[in-house]
Amino acid sequence: MNEILSKNIAKTLNSLGFAKACKDTRVVVAMSGGVDSSVCAAMLAKEGYEVIGITLQLYDHGAAIQKAKACCSGQDIYDAKRVAEMCGFPHYVLDYESKFSDAVMDDFADTYLKGATPIPCVRCNQTVKFRDLLQVAKDLGADCMATGHYVRRLDGDLGAELHRAVDTTKDQSYFLFTTSQEQLDFLRFPLGGYDKSETRALAVELGLSIAAKPDSQDICFVPTGKYTDVIKKLRPDAADPGEVVHVDGTVLGTHEGIMHYTIGQRRGLNIPDGSGQDPLYVLRLDATKKQVIVGPRKQLKKTRIYFKDVNWLGAGLFEHALDGRNIMVKTRSMRPPVPAKFTAVGNDIAIDLANPEEGIAPGQACVFYDAQRPSRVLGGGWIVAAE
């Protein structure tokens, strides 16, 4: 009897997983003005959902209009408004400039000054979008909030699970590892099962004028593509000079601020390699001593990763008995997941990679995936060191 009842209930679920008609389901859609979020909003509106579009103004509108390949610019706000008007659903622009500056831009500058490499898109999802905007959606009485991210939210035995997108070339799960279980329960990702070409085809089918709009490429608040200009503006004393030091202790030259460097960097060292000497790469940054430490490429290879501020997705299944557990991990957004295992180090847990990787930088993320179901995100943490 219970099995029959469960099957009958399942038949009543709409495409977003609610047991009611689409017209009775209110969805707030985060609209950046790009192709993905526009298609997300338009397709839900076409299905009959009660859609409310919200676009965030994250920085000065005048400067933003000049940006060509970054999200949330002045043009993007206009494009989102046009999509909403064409599809017949309300659209609102919220001024989040102050929130964005405090939560994302300040963190971006401070992370570089600490000798680490930040990921502002993760911080933006973690704070402005999935905390502040999500709360607005709840205040509006929405049943859920939808975004154009290329990830999948699947219902598991113990609740919602986060999975990689079908289109692995566009997968954005790396940028969503800080999503909490409570947030994931409320979020929906309608594009997770599509590849980008299918999304653009949908845009054409839906009659959206932005169907051929280029994807955003730059960090949204870096109008010239030079992130150091933004850091100097936010932190005027950021360009303190220091020494470029070989890993053997030899001082090779000087630099104009560690913010100009990241782990694995080869160009811009401004030092001669010397006759017969191997090319030099940035191995680490010492913010306290204001030193850029360089050395041969082979010393970039790391196998053990230490991290902090771990976020777990999995109803308490993964926090305990981790030592020796096999997993898959990503240490950069564009790298595929690779085999690794958790390793106990004193009272802490580290990651041991099955094969060494280069360019593992503090400030980046180490995202964990299930070894048995490699698409599933178990969580992740912020990298603090590697050896």
C-alpha positions in Angstrom: 0.0 0.0 0.0 2.8 2.4 1.0 4.6 1.6 -2.2 1.6 2.3 -4.3 1.0 5.6 -2.5 4.6 6.6 -3.0 4.4 6.0 -6.7 1.2 8.1 -6.9 2.8 11.0 -5.1 5.9 10.8 -7.3 3.6 11.2 -10.3 2.3 14.5 -9.0 5.8 16.1 -8.7 6.5 18.9 -11.1 9.9 19.3 -12.9 11.4 21.2 -9.8 10.3 18.4 -7.5 7.2 20.0 -5.8 3.9 18.2 -5.4 1.8 20.9 -7.0 1.1 22.6 -10.3 3.8 24.7 -11.9 1.6 27.8 -11.7 1.4 27.4 -7.9 5.2 27.1 -7.6 7.0 30.4 -7.0 10.6 30.4 -8.3 13.2 33.2 -7.8 15.7 33.0 -10.6 19.1 34.7 -10.1 19.7 36.4 -13.5 23.1 37.6 -14.4 22.1 38.7 -17.8 24.0 36.0 -19.6 22.7 33.2 -21.8 22.6 30.5 -19.0 20.5 32.3 -16.4 18.3 33.8 -19.1 17.5 30.4 -20.5 16.9 29.1 -17.0 14.3 31.9 -16.3 12.7 31.7 -19.7 12.2 27.9 -19.8 10.7 27.9 -16.3 8.4 30.7 -17.3 7.4 28.8 -20.4 6.6 25.7 -18.2 4.2 27.8 -16.3 6.1 28.5 -13.1 5.6 31.8 -11.2 9.0 33.2 -12.0 10.5 36.3 -10.3 13.8 37.4 -11.8 16.4 39.2 -9.7 19.7 40.7 -10.9 22.3 42.0 -8.5 24.2 45.2 -9.1 27.6 44.4 -7.6 29.7 47.4 -8.5 29.6 50.9 -10.0 27.1 50.9 -12.9 29.0 53.4 -15.0 32.2 51.5 -14.9 30.4 48.2 -15.4 28.9 49.3 -18.7 32.3 49.4 -20.2 33.0 45.7 -19.5 32.6 43.3 -22.4 33.4 39.8 -21.1 32.4 39.8 -17.4 29.1 39.0 -15.7 26.8 41.4 -14.0 27.8 44.5 -16.0 25.4 47.3 -16.8 24.7 45.7 -20.2 23.9 42.5 -18.4 21.3 44.1 -16.2 19.6 45.6 -19.3 19.7 42.2 -21.0 18.1 40.4 -18.0 15.4 43.1 -17.9 14.6 42.5 -21.6 14.3 38.7 -21.1 11.9 39.3 -18.2 9.8 41.7 -20.2 9.6 39.3 -23.2 8.6 36.4 -21.0 6.2 38.4 -18.9 7.5 37.9 -15.4 8.6 40.6 -12.9 12.3 41.5 -12.7 14.1 43.4 -9.9 17.6 44.8 -9.6 19.0 44.8 -6.1 21.9 47.1 -5.1 24.4 44.7 -3.5 27.5 46.9 -4.1 28.3 47.2 -0.4 27.7 43.6 0.4 29.8 42.5 -2.6 32.7 44.8 -1.7 32.8 43.6 1.9 32.4 39.9 1.2 34.2 39.4 -2.1 36.4 42.3 -3.2 38.0 42.9 0.2 38.6 39.2 0.6 40.1 39.1 -2.9 42.6 41.8 -2.0 43.5 40.5 1.4 44.1 37.0 0.2 46.6 38.2 -2.4 48.4 40.2 0.3 48.7 37.1 2.4 50.6 35.3 -0.4 47.6 33.2 -1.5 45.5 33.0 -4.6 41.8 33.7 -4.1 38.7 32.4 -5.9 36.3 35.3 -5.9 33.5 33.3 -7.7 33.4 30.8 -4.8 33.2 33.7 -2.2 30.4 35.3 -4.3 28.4 32.1 -4.3 29.1 31.5 -0.7 28.0 34.9 0.5 26.2 37.3 -1.8 24.2 34.7 -3.9 23.6 31.7 -1.7 23.3 33.5 1.6 22.0 37.0 1.0 20.0 36.5 -2.3 18.7 33.2 -1.1 17.3 34.8 2.0 15.5 37.4 -0.2 14.0 34.5 -2.2 12.7 33.0 1.0 11.4 36.4 2.2 9.4 36.6 -1.1 7.7 33.3 -0.3 9.5 31.4 -3.0 9.5 27.6 -3.0 13.0 27.5 -4.4 15.7 29.6 -6.0 17.0 28.6 -9.5 20.3 29.5 -11.1 22.0 28.9 -14.4 25.0 27.0 -12.9 26.1 23.8 -14.7 25.7 21.4 -11.8 23.1 18.8 -10.9 21.0 18.5 -7.7 19.8 14.9 -7.3 17.6 13.5 -4.6 19.4 10.9 -2.6 18.3 8.5 0.2 19.3 11.1 2.8 18.4 14.3 1.0 19.6 16.5 -1.9 23.0 15.7 -3.3 25.3 18.0 -5.4 26.7 16.4 -8.6 28.9 17.5 -11.5 27.1 18.6 -14.7 26.5 16.4 -17.6 28.7 18.8 -19.7 32.0 18.3 -17.8 33.6 21.1 -19.9 31.2 23.5 -18.3 30.9 21.9 -14.9 30.8 24.4 -12.0 30.7 22.1 -9.0 34.2 23.3 -8.0 32.8 26.7 -7.4 29.9 25.5 -5.3 31.7 23.3 -2.8 30.8 25.8 0.1 27.1 25.3 -0.5 25.4 24.1 2.7 22.9 21.2 2.9 20.2 23.7 3.9 21.0 25.9 0.8 21.1 22.9 -1.5 17.7 21.8 -0.3 16.3 25.1 -1.5 18.3 25.5 -4.7 17.5 24.2 -8.2 19.9 24.0 -11.3 17.7 23.4 -14.4 20.7 23.4 -16.8 22.8 20.7 -15.1 21.6 18.1 -17.6 22.4 20.2 -20.7 25.6 21.0 -22.6 26.3 24.6 -23.6 25.3 24.0 -27.3 21.9 22.7 -26.2 21.5 25.7 -23.9 22.2 28.1 -26.8 19.8 26.1 -29.0 17.1 26.6 -26.3 17.8 30.3 -26.2 17.1 30.4 -30.0 14.0 28.3 -29.6 12.8 30.6 -26.8 13.4 33.6 -28.9 16.0 35.2 -26.7 18.0 38.0 -28.2 21.1 37.1 -26.2 21.3 33.5 -27.7 24.7 34.3 -29.2 26.1 36.4 -26.4 29.6 35.4 -25.4 30.3 33.7 -22.1 31.8 35.8 -19.3 35.5 35.3 -19.0 37.0 37.9 -16.6 36.6 38.5 -12.9 33.5 40.7 -12.9 35.1 43.5 -10.8 38.4 43.7 -12.8 37.4 46.0 -15.7 40.9 46.1 -17.3 41.8 42.5 -16.8 44.6 43.6 -14.4 43.6 42.4 -11.0 46.6 44.2 -9.4 45.0 47.5 -10.3 42.0 46.6 -8.2 44.2 45.5 -5.3 46.2 48.7 -5.3 42.9 50.7 -5.3 41.5 48.7 -2.4 44.8 48.4 -0.5 47.1 51.4 -1.5 50.1 49.9 0.4 49.8 46.6 -1.4 52.8 47.1 -3.7 55.5 46.7 -1.0 58.7 45.6 -2.7 60.7 42.6 -1.6 63.3 40.0 -2.7 63.1 37.2 -5.2 64.9 34.3 -3.5 66.1 31.0 -4.9 65.0 28.0 -2.9 68.6 27.5 -1.9 68.6 30.9 -0.2 70.3 32.9 -2.9 68.8 36.4 -3.5 68.3 36.7 -7.2 66.6 40.1 -7.5 63.7 42.2 -6.3 59.9 42.5 -7.0 57.3 45.2 -6.6 54.8 43.3 -4.5 53.9 39.6 -3.9 50.4 40.3 -5.3 52.0 40.0 -8.8 52.8 36.3 -8.3 51.1 33.0 -7.8 52.4 29.4 -7.4 53.7 27.9 -10.6 54.2 31.3 -12.3 57.1 31.3 -14.9 56.8 34.8 -16.5 57.5 38.1 -15.0 60.2 37.1 -12.5 62.6 39.7 -13.9 65.7 37.6 -13.2 68.2 36.0 -15.6 68.0 32.2 -15.6 71.7 31.9 -16.1 73.6 29.8 -18.6 72.6 26.1 -18.4 70.3 26.7 -15.4 66.8 25.2 -15.5 63.9 27.7 -15.9 62.7 29.0 -12.5 59.1 29.0 -11.2 57.4 30.5 -8.2 57.3 27.8 -5.6 55.8 29.7 -2.7 55.2 33.2 -1.4 56.3 34.5 2.1 54.0 37.4 2.9 55.7 38.1 6.3 59.2 38.4 4.7 57.8 39.8 1.4 59.7 37.2 -0.5 59.0 35.3 -3.7 60.7 31.9 -3.5 61.6 30.4 -6.8 63.1 27.1 -8.0 63.1 24.4 -10.6 59.8 23.0 -12.0 60.3 19.6 -10.4 59.8 21.2 -7.0 56.3 22.3 -7.9 55.1 18.7 -7.8 53.1 18.1 -4.6 51.4 15.0 -3.2 50.0 16.1 0.2 47.5 18.9 0.7 46.5 20.6 3.9 43.2 22.6 4.1 40.9 24.5 6.4 37.2 25.4 6.8 36.0 22.1 5.3 32.3 22.1 4.2 30.6 18.7 4.0 27.6 17.8 1.9 26.2 14.4 3.0 24.1 14.4 6.1 27.0 13.6 8.4 28.3 10.6 6.5 31.8 11.8 5.7 33.1 13.7 8.7 34.2 10.6 10.7 36.4 7.6 10.0 38.1 9.4 7.1 41.7 8.0 7.5 42.5 6.0 4.4 39.2 6.6 2.6 39.7 6.8 -1.2 38.1 9.8 -2.9 38.6 12.0 -6.0 39.7 15.6 -5.7 40.0 18.7 -7.8 42.6 21.3 -6.9 41.8 23.7 -9.8 38.5 24.4 -11.5 39.7 23.3 -15.0 41.4 20.1 -13.9 39.5 16.8 -13.9 39.0 15.0 -10.6 42.0 12.7 -9.7 42.4 9.8 -7.2 43.4 10.6 -3.7 42.8 9.5 -0.1 42.3 11.1 3.3 45.3 10.8 5.6 45.4 11.4 9.4 48.1 13.9 10.4 48.0 14.2 14.1 44.5 15.5 15.0 44.0 16.8 11.5 43.1 15.3 8.1 45.1 15.9 4.9 44.8 14.7 1.3 47.4 12.4 -0.3 47.2 12.5 -4.1 47.8 9.2 -6.0 50.0 11.2 -8.4 51.8 14.5 -7.8 50.3 17.7 -9.2 51.9 21.1 -10.0 50.6 24.6 -9.1 48.7 23.7 -5.9 48.3 27.1 -4.3 47.1 28.3 -0.9 43.8 30.1 -1.3 42.5 27.7 -3.9 40.0 25.0 -3.2 40.4 21.3 -2.8 37.0 19.8 -3.6 36.2 16.2 -2.7 34.2 13.8 -4.9 32.9 10.3 -4.1 35.3 7.6 -5.5 32.4 5.2 -6.1 30.2 7.9 -7.7 32.7 10.4 -9.1 30.1 12.9 -10.1 29.0 13.5 -6.5 30.4 16.4 -4.5 31.2 15.4 -0.9 32.5 18.8 0.1 35.8 20.6 0.1 38.1 22.9 1.9 40.5 25.9 1.3 44.1 24.9 0.6 46.6 26.3 3.2 49.7 24.3 2.2 51.1 21.5 0.1 54.2 19.3 0.3 
